[in-house]
Amino acid sequence: MQEFSPEVADALISFGWSPDRRVDPSEWIEPFEEEGLDAPPVVREFLSRFGGLRFNVTGTGINVARAPFEIDPLLCVGEEDRFLGYGADLGVAMFPLGELENGHFFLGMDENGVIYLVINWIARYGPWPEAIDMLVRGVKPEEIAV
């Protein structure tokens, strides 16, 4: 639990996460590998801990409204070019994680564990677990010019 503040850990636990949670991430990875997107080890580890969970956070945040997010890469099927393109622009391998704000935005992670907001522009939350903290508490990501 030391990766998260008590406030954030309590929120994550209330939506089904636990510190010792581990699931097989294969179902979320294989469809993308067939399209040329390989999941780096940090993405596999992250999905084994958070994959399949929806965090229904809402309300006032630190500097942006808190919005629900879901860790399910299959919600990004058909968007492979978006992740490949932004990954190439940033010089990293990027893999889809799921959606933010009920499908208004996508979430992705690079091979360094950095989480991004992805749409027709891109913003960086930073490495997890800090990025999860930002998502739960409502902290605006840094927009990146590419």
Secondary structure as GFF3:
##gff-version 3
##sequence-region A 1 146
A	DSSP	alpha_helix	6	14	.	.	.	ID=ss1
A	DSSP	alpha_helix	26	33	.	.	.	ID=ss2
A	DSSP	alpha_helix	41	50	.	.	.	ID=ss3
A	DSSP	beta_strand	53	55	.	.	.	ID=ss4
A	DSSP	beta_strand	69	71	.	.	.	ID=ss5
A	DSSP	three_ten_helix	73	76	.	.	.	ID=ss6
A	DSSP	alpha_helix	80	90	.	.	.	ID=ss7
A	DSSP	beta_strand	94	100	.	.	.	ID=ss8
A	DSSP	beta_strand	105	110	.	.	.	ID=ss9
A	DSSP	beta_strand	114	118	.	.	.	ID=ss10
A	DSSP	beta_strand	122	127	.	.	.	ID=ss11
A	DSSP	alpha_helix	130	137	.	.	.	ID=ss12
A	DSSP	beta_strand	142	144	.	.	.	ID=ss13
###
